[in-house]
Amino acid sequence: MSDFTSGFWSWFISAIAGGGIIWLIYMLASTNKMDAGEDQGVPTEHVWDEDLVELNNPMPRWWVAMFYMSIFFAVVYLILYPGMGTYKGLLGWTKVNEYETEMAAADAEFGPLFAQFEKTPIAELASDRKAMRAGGRLFVTYCAICHGSDARGAPGFPNLRDSDWLYGRTPEQIETTILYGRAGVMPAWEVPLGGKEGVDQVASYVMKLAGRNVDENLATAGKAKFDIFCVGCHMPDGTGNQALGAPNLTDSVWLYGGSPRVIKQTIAKGRSGKMPAHKDFLGDAKVHVLAAYIYSLSNETDAE
């Protein structure tokens, strides 16, 4: 259990847990000794479904025994496992230890298989059905929460099935992305561009690069600003720079959405995205298989 900011909370939780058990024992013991006297078996005023009548009878012994067994279980549990504030329990159980034990068992069972896969180049491994089944399970477990179970992404999370890649789609580039992660930052340009008017102008030029019909006057003014503020990352022709993760602005693929409103918002307020590193978490062998699986997805379109 994590440490509390003060000892008060540890005592507070212990008092609730321990006090609750003591109170239950008292309630069971005291009510069990009560004698209904002449009223025992007499119907009460509680009636259900017109003719189901509650009688003034004590609880069955088996029912009382179950209550005591539940209390006994709770006491034993709180002795063995954490639950009383910062008390760690006699067994020293923690969620981290349990996770590490399960991961160690899984690595012992499947580690040799992933080690065998690691010896095969990614492009070749992508055609191995057994490896791809393993890669698919890794993807669903660790990647689908952001990129979707179908790997087609969502606003802010790239589609892994197309040919448009911020940092490149070669086997080596994909593996590097998974191993070490990526951090992409688009600074806010509203102030440097002179406010809303400048944002509108650059947005018009960016949409023109993508082949859209725009106001030519706005686009012309936007190009002048683009050449000053944007070419350093997106290149003079707007095709982007994979070394920096700067997207290609000349196609119809938009990470955060391609509507005029969203494009203007991106330019004005900027964007910040982070792909976490998985090297320490998954290890080189599993990342190798996962990279092969993602590589196979990104090449499905080419194969078709």
WOPE-V994565 format. One record per residue. SS is DSSP state (hx for helix, st for strand, lp for the rest). D_FIRST is the distance of its C-alpha to the first C-alpha in Angstrom with 2 decimals. Layout:
# WOPE-V994565
[[SS:D_FIRST] [SS:D_FIRST]]
This chain:
# WOPE-V994565
[[lp:0.00] [lp:3.78] [lp:6.52] [lp:8.89] [lp:12.49] [lp:13.81] [hx:13.46] [hx:15.21] [hx:12.51] [hx:10.51] [hx:13.95] [hx:14.89] [hx:12.34] [hx:13.10] [hx:16.73] [hx:16.78] [hx:15.27] [hx:17.36] [hx:20.29] [hx:20.53] [hx:20.95] [hx:23.48] [hx:25.34] [hx:25.71] [hx:27.10] [hx:29.51] [hx:30.66] [hx:31.37] [hx:33.14] [hx:35.19] [hx:36.32] [hx:37.12] [lp:39.62] [lp:41.41] [lp:44.95] [lp:46.44] [hx:49.92] [hx:52.79] [hx:50.59] [lp:48.80] [lp:49.54] [lp:50.98] [st:50.04] [st:47.87] [st:48.35] [st:45.58] [st:47.34] [st:46.05] [lp:48.17] [lp:51.30] [lp:51.56] [st:48.07] [st:48.04] [st:45.28] [st:46.56] [lp:45.56] [lp:44.18] [lp:41.14] [lp:38.30] [lp:39.02] [hx:37.74] [hx:35.92] [hx:34.04] [hx:33.06] [hx:32.06] [hx:29.70] [hx:28.01] [hx:27.59] [hx:26.31] [hx:23.63] [hx:22.60] [hx:22.69] [hx:20.48] [hx:17.87] [hx:18.08] [hx:17.86] [hx:14.86] [hx:12.89] [hx:14.23] [hx:13.37] [lp:10.01] [lp:6.79] [lp:8.26] [lp:9.69] [lp:8.03] [lp:6.35] [lp:8.08] [lp:6.92] [lp:10.02] [lp:13.35] [lp:13.03] [lp:10.09] [lp:9.26] [lp:7.09] [hx:8.63] [hx:9.97] [hx:11.66] [hx:13.09] [hx:14.41] [hx:15.92] [hx:17.47] [hx:19.02] [hx:20.27] [hx:21.77] [hx:23.51] [hx:24.83] [hx:26.06] [hx:27.79] [hx:29.56] [hx:30.42] [hx:30.33] [hx:33.99] [hx:35.09] [hx:33.57] [hx:34.99] [hx:38.35] [hx:38.13] [hx:37.32] [lp:40.78] [lp:42.51] [lp:43.30] [hx:41.54] [hx:44.83] [hx:45.79] [hx:42.39] [lp:42.55] [lp:45.29] [lp:43.44] [hx:42.46] [hx:39.93] [hx:38.19] [hx:38.34] [hx:36.71] [hx:33.78] [hx:33.81] [hx:33.96] [hx:30.82] [hx:29.01] [hx:30.42] [hx:29.40] [hx:25.80] [hx:25.32] [lp:28.29] [hx:29.46] [hx:26.94] [hx:29.01] [hx:32.34] [lp:32.74] [lp:33.17] [lp:36.83] [lp:36.06] [lp:38.35] [lp:35.85] [st:35.63] [lp:36.43] [lp:34.69] [st:33.85] [lp:36.78] [lp:38.77] [lp:38.59] [lp:41.70] [lp:44.31] [lp:46.04] [lp:44.77] [lp:42.07] [lp:40.88] [lp:40.27] [lp:42.58] [lp:42.63] [lp:43.80] [hx:41.69] [hx:40.78] [hx:39.87] [hx:37.66] [hx:35.82] [hx:35.41] [hx:33.99] [hx:31.30] [hx:30.51] [hx:30.32] [lp:30.00] [st:32.27] [st:32.20] [st:35.14] [st:36.23] [st:39.29] [lp:40.11] [lp:41.43] [lp:45.22] [lp:46.36] [lp:47.30] [lp:48.91] [lp:50.90] [lp:52.32] [lp:50.47] [hx:50.86] [hx:54.32] [hx:53.24] [hx:50.27] [hx:52.71] [hx:55.08] [hx:52.60] [hx:51.15] [hx:54.71] [hx:55.36] [hx:52.13] [hx:53.11] [hx:56.58] [hx:55.16] [lp:53.59] [lp:57.05] [lp:56.85] [lp:59.65] [lp:59.03] [lp:61.04] [hx:62.85] [hx:63.19] [hx:59.45] [hx:58.77] [hx:61.29] [hx:59.74] [hx:56.29] [hx:57.44] [hx:58.47] [hx:54.99] [hx:53.35] [hx:55.41] [hx:54.10] [hx:50.41] [lp:49.38] [hx:51.34] [hx:49.15] [hx:46.44] [hx:48.25] [lp:51.49] [lp:54.96] [lp:55.44] [lp:51.99] [lp:50.96] [lp:47.74] [st:46.29] [lp:43.79] [lp:43.08] [lp:41.54] [lp:40.29] [st:42.94] [lp:44.03] [lp:47.57] [lp:49.12] [lp:52.25] [lp:50.88] [lp:49.52] [lp:45.86] [lp:43.62] [lp:39.86] [lp:39.25] [lp:42.40] [lp:46.09] [lp:47.42] [hx:49.25] [hx:46.72] [hx:43.73] [hx:45.67] [hx:46.59] [hx:43.03] [hx:41.88] [hx:44.62] [hx:44.12] [hx:40.34] [lp:39.33] [st:36.58] [st:33.42] [st:31.92] [st:29.41] [st:29.16] [lp:26.00] [lp:26.61] [lp:25.83] [hx:27.06] [hx:23.81] [hx:22.11] [hx:25.01] [lp:27.23] [hx:30.97] [hx:32.20] [hx:30.31] [hx:31.15] [hx:34.75] [hx:34.88] [hx:33.23] [hx:35.75] [hx:38.56] [hx:37.50] [hx:37.43] [hx:40.70] [hx:42.25] [hx:41.33] [hx:42.84] [lp:46.02] [hx:46.61] [hx:48.67] [hx:50.75] [hx:51.42] [lp:52.62]]
